[in-house]
Amino acid sequence: MKIFSSEQFYQADAITTEKQGITSADLMERAGTQIYNWLHHRMQGAQVPVHIFCGIGNNGGDGLVVGRLLIESGYLVHMYVVNCSDKRSKNFLINYDRIKNITKEWPKLMKSETDFPEIHPDDIIIDAIFGIGLNRCPGGWVKQLIQYLNESKAFKLAVDIPSGMHANLPLEDPEAVLKANHTLTFQSPKLAFFLPETGAFVPYFEVLDIGLDPQFLSETAPIAQLIDKAEAQQFYKQRAKYDHKGTYGHALIVGGSYGKIGAVVLSSKATLKIGAGMVTVFSPKCGYNMLQTAFPEAMVVTDKSDHHISEITTEFIPSAIGIGMGMGTHPESLSALKELFKSSKAAMVIDADALNALSQSKELLKVLPKQSILTPHIGELKRLIGDWTNDYDKLEKATAFAKKHKAILVLKGANTITIFDEKLYINSTGNPGMATAGSGDVLSGMITGLVSQGYDPLLSAVFGVYLHGSAGNIASQSMGFEAVTASDIIDNIGNAYLALFEQEPPPVEKEEQ
């Protein structure tokens, strides 16, 4: 699913009205009707007070459409106009006049904090104050209104985007953003929904199709791509009957040090579990017994050193290499890493201590193989690209780093973002239970295993992140977030593959009374 900027949405609106021969007010009616249909399907005529707060721009116009349709269906509706400026959009005024034609109770004009209504915890609040066209941070009594609504225990539904938030710009004032329980957004989600600083205001969202011009949506390059089940299904490569283990490659996992052998156990298990034909683990001598016992399917080659990696040698040419998990930062390990970068032609997944080595050595960065897949957590990312002022600054710096070094950068988090060639791929799977020791080691192994099977490095990163999150989701469904471990994610990789092609159960229809 494509993610567009606010400017691109304005272009889409203009092209849609022109090509479909409709007015912008008609398009607003279409959007408002979708919101109404969502509400009506769930409320089924229930006389729950609905408080609709409308700004004086087009988002407010959407709210007026919703209010009019609810009133016409007999719902208990209270409407308010947040009068924060003398300027009103044309479509707001058109829909304000339409409200006057169906009810004697016109929307209440709000001018100060003395106009704030009483709202019961069981009521519903609809936020249509500001949309994606927000051009200044809410202040004064309008900010106080947003804070007043946030304090209410009533269910809060945002129209397109929570008021006070930009679609693709940093927050100016977190205290001036509506904390929506649910957001109904038009045509496609907004980039702000997936970033830590802004995503907290959008815990749940649904996309409503309002019929924007399909050619524009298809041909326009987005600012990011959301990877969902439909995209992941297209990534999958079907296996052939006469394939053999050699078909799926021989992956090499390099890592481990005294006390940290578990990292390469987890990573190498995930490499094989996701489908690599063979896995060899290269570790210090101290890891030999543990690896042979904990992971009998793997072959083990040990370093001459007992406690750390000093020289990476193998008797085969690997199809993919995953390196860094539990490796430590001994000077000999860093030297071995540099020699591997120079000599190996295999695609590499670089994680953990190998990332820390990169951040410490410009010489290492100079010999970093092209299209290497780097998988930093937030601390490792800061060591690579420096600190940032906000999430958008982080994305800009990460994109510049990936471009400069021709690398694929996987920014791990609640919505892991993969960056390559100035393009962003946002993952849709995963849950808080995956914030657990070893989860990143499993991800690196999974990506290495996909590369080993012949998947393109970028596709391996994007698909691996999706399957990793899906496996974590399946694990959490049976044990809860708190009990999920990295091994549970590995145990559910097969289920994540199966879930790719599971059909959704048909909706259950209510029997008529």
MOWOPE-V617071 format. One record per residue. N is the residue number from 0. SS is DSSP state (~ for helix, > for strand, _ for the rest). BURIAL is # if it has 16 or more other ideal C-beta (glycine too) atoms within 10 Angstrom, else .. Layout:
<<N SS BURIAL> <N SS BURIAL>>
This chain:
<<0 _ #> <1 > #> <2 > #> <3 _ #> <4 _ #> <5 ~ #> <6 ~ .> <7 ~ #> <8 ~ #> <9 ~ .> <10 ~ .> <11 ~ #> <12 ~ #> <13 ~ .> <14 ~ #> <15 ~ #> <16 ~ #> <17 ~ .> <18 ~ .> <19 ~ .> <20 _ .> <21 _ .> <22 _ .> <23 ~ #> <24 ~ #> <25 ~ .> <26 ~ #> <27 ~ #> <28 ~ #> <29 ~ #> <30 ~ #> <31 ~ #> <32 ~ #> <33 ~ #> <34 ~ #> <35 ~ #> <36 ~ .> <37 ~ #> <38 ~ #> <39 ~ .> <40 ~ .> <41 ~ .> <42 ~ .> <43 _ .> <44 _ .> <45 _ .> <46 _ .> <47 _ .> <48 _ #> <49 > #> <50 > #> <51 > #> <52 > #> <53 > #> <54 _ #> <55 _ #> <56 _ #> <57 ~ #> <58 ~ #> <59 ~ #> <60 ~ #> <61 ~ #> <62 ~ #> <63 ~ #> <64 ~ #> <65 ~ #> <66 ~ #> <67 ~ #> <68 ~ #> <69 ~ #> <70 ~ #> <71 ~ .> <72 _ .> <73 _ .> <74 _ #> <75 _ .> <76 > #> <77 > #> <78 > #> <79 > #> <80 > #> <81 > #> <82 _ #> <83 _ #> <84 _ .> <85 _ .> <86 _ .> <87 _ #> <88 _ #> <89 ~ .> <90 ~ #> <91 ~ #> <92 ~ .> <93 ~ #> <94 ~ #> <95 ~ #> <96 ~ .> <97 ~ #> <98 ~ #> <99 ~ .> <100 _ .> <101 _ .> <102 _ .> <103 _ .> <104 _ .> <105 _ .> <106 _ #> <107 > .> <108 > .> <109 > #> <110 _ .> <111 _ .> <112 ~ .> <113 ~ .> <114 ~ .> <115 _ .> <116 _ .> <117 _ .> <118 _ #> <119 _ .> <120 _ .> <121 _ .> <122 _ #> <123 > #> <124 > #> <125 > #> <126 > #> <127 > #> <128 _ #> <129 _ #> <130 _ #> <131 _ #> <132 _ #> <133 _ #> <134 _ .> <135 _ .> <136 _ #> <137 _ #> <138 _ .> <139 ~ .> <140 ~ #> <141 ~ #> <142 ~ #> <143 ~ .> <144 ~ #> <145 ~ #> <146 ~ .> <147 ~ .> <148 ~ #> <149 ~ #> <150 ~ .> <151 _ #> <152 _ .> <153 _ #> <154 > #> <155 > #> <156 > #> <157 > #> <158 > #> <159 _ #> <160 _ #> <161 _ #> <162 _ #> <163 _ #> <164 _ #> <165 _ #> <166 _ #> <167 _ #> <168 _ #> <169 _ .> <170 _ #> <171 _ .> <172 _ .> <173 ~ .> <174 ~ .> <175 ~ #> <176 _ #> <177 _ #> <178 _ #> <179 > #> <180 _ .> <181 > .> <182 > #> <183 > #> <184 > #> <185 > #> <186 _ #> <187 _ #> <188 _ #> <189 _ #> <190 ~ #> <191 ~ #> <192 ~ #> <193 ~ #> <194 _ #> <195 ~ .> <196 ~ .> <197 ~ #> <198 ~ #> <199 _ .> <200 _ #> <201 > #> <202 _ .> <203 _ .> <204 > #> <205 > .> <206 > .> <207 > #> <208 _ .> <209 _ #> <210 _ .> <211 _ #> <212 _ #> <213 ~ .> <214 ~ .> <215 ~ #> <216 ~ #> <217 ~ .> <218 ~ .> <219 _ .> <220 _ .> <221 _ #> <222 _ #> <223 > #> <224 > #> <225 > #> <226 > #> <227 _ .> <228 ~ .> <229 ~ .> <230 ~ #> <231 ~ #> <232 ~ .> <233 ~ .> <234 ~ #> <235 _ .> <236 _ .> <237 _ .> <238 _ .> <239 _ .> <240 _ .> <241 _ .> <242 _ .> <243 _ .> <244 ~ .> <245 ~ .> <246 ~ .> <247 ~ #> <248 _ #> <249 > #> <250 > #> <251 > #> <252 > #> <253 > #> <254 _ #> <255 _ #> <256 _ #> <257 _ .> <258 _ .> <259 _ #> <260 _ #> <261 ~ #> <262 ~ #> <263 ~ #> <264 ~ #> <265 ~ #> <266 ~ #> <267 ~ #> <268 ~ #> <269 ~ #> <270 ~ #> <271 ~ #> <272 ~ #> <273 _ #> <274 _ #> <275 _ #> <276 _ #> <277 > #> <278 > #> <279 > #> <280 > #> <281 > #> <282 > #> <283 _ #> <284 ~ .> <285 ~ #> <286 ~ #> <287 ~ #> <288 ~ .> <289 ~ #> <290 ~ #> <291 ~ .> <292 ~ .> <293 ~ #> <294 _ #> <295 _ .> <296 _ .> <297 _ #> <298 > #> <299 > #> <300 > #> <301 > #> <302 _ #> <303 _ .> <304 _ #> <305 _ .> <306 _ #> <307 _ #> <308 _ #> <309 _ #> <310 _ .> <311 _ #> <312 _ .> <313 _ .> <314 _ .> <315 _ .> <316 _ .> <317 _ #> <318 _ #> <319 > #> <320 > #> <321 > #> <322 > #> <323 _ #> <324 _ #> <325 _ #> <326 _ #> <327 _ #> <328 _ #> <329 _ #> <330 ~ .> <331 ~ .> <332 ~ #> <333 ~ #> <334 ~ .> <335 ~ #> <336 ~ #> <337 ~ #> <338 ~ .> <339 ~ #> <340 ~ #> <341 ~ .> <342 ~ .> <343 _ #> <344 _ .> <345 _ #> <346 > #> <347 > #> <348 > #> <349 > #> <350 _ #> <351 ~ #> <352 ~ #> <353 ~ #> <354 ~ #> <355 ~ #> <356 ~ #> <357 ~ #> <358 ~ #> <359 ~ .> <360 _ .> <361 ~ .> <362 ~ .> <363 ~ #> <364 ~ #> <365 ~ .> <366 _ .> <367 _ #> <368 _ #> <369 _ .> <370 _ #> <371 _ #> <372 > #> <373 > #> <374 _ #> <375 _ #> <376 _ #> <377 ~ .> <378 ~ .> <379 ~ #> <380 ~ #> <381 ~ .> <382 ~ .> <383 ~ #> <384 ~ #> <385 _ .> <386 _ .> <387 _ .> <388 _ .> <389 _ .> <390 ~ #> <391 ~ #> <392 ~ .> <393 ~ #> <394 ~ #> <395 ~ .> <396 ~ #> <397 ~ #> <398 ~ #> <399 ~ .> <400 ~ #> <401 ~ #> <402 ~ .> <403 ~ .> <404 ~ #> <405 _ .> <406 _ #> <407 > #> <408 > #> <409 > #> <410 > #> <411 _ #> <412 _ #> <413 _ #> <414 _ #> <415 _ #> <416 > #> <417 > #> <418 > #> <419 > #> <420 _ .> <421 _ .> <422 > .> <423 > #> <424 > #> <425 > #> <426 > #> <427 _ #> <428 _ #> <429 _ #> <430 _ .> <431 ~ .> <432 ~ #> <433 ~ #> <434 _ .> <435 _ #> <436 _ .> <437 _ #> <438 ~ #> <439 ~ #> <440 ~ #> <441 ~ #> <442 ~ #> <443 ~ #> <444 ~ #> <445 ~ #> <446 ~ #> <447 ~ #> <448 ~ #> <449 ~ #> <450 ~ #> <451 ~ #> <452 _ #> <453 _ .> <454 _ #> <455 _ .> <456 ~ #> <457 ~ #> <458 ~ #> <459 ~ #> <460 ~ #> <461 ~ #> <462 ~ #> <463 ~ #> <464 ~ #> <465 ~ #> <466 ~ #> <467 ~ #> <468 ~ #> <469 ~ #> <470 ~ #> <471 ~ #> <472 ~ #> <473 ~ #> <474 ~ #> <475 ~ #> <476 ~ .> <477 ~ .> <478 ~ .> <479 _ .> <480 _ .> <481 _ .> <482 _ .> <483 _ #> <484 _ #> <485 ~ #> <486 ~ #> <487 ~ #> <488 ~ #> <489 ~ #> <490 ~ .> <491 _ #> <492 ~ #> <493 ~ .> <494 ~ .> <495 ~ #> <496 ~ #> <497 ~ .> <498 ~ #> <499 ~ .> <500 _ .> <501 _ .> <502 _ .> <503 _ .> <504 _ .> <505 _ .> <506 _ .> <507 _ .> <508 _ .> <509 _ .> <510 _ .> <511 _ .> <512 _ .>>
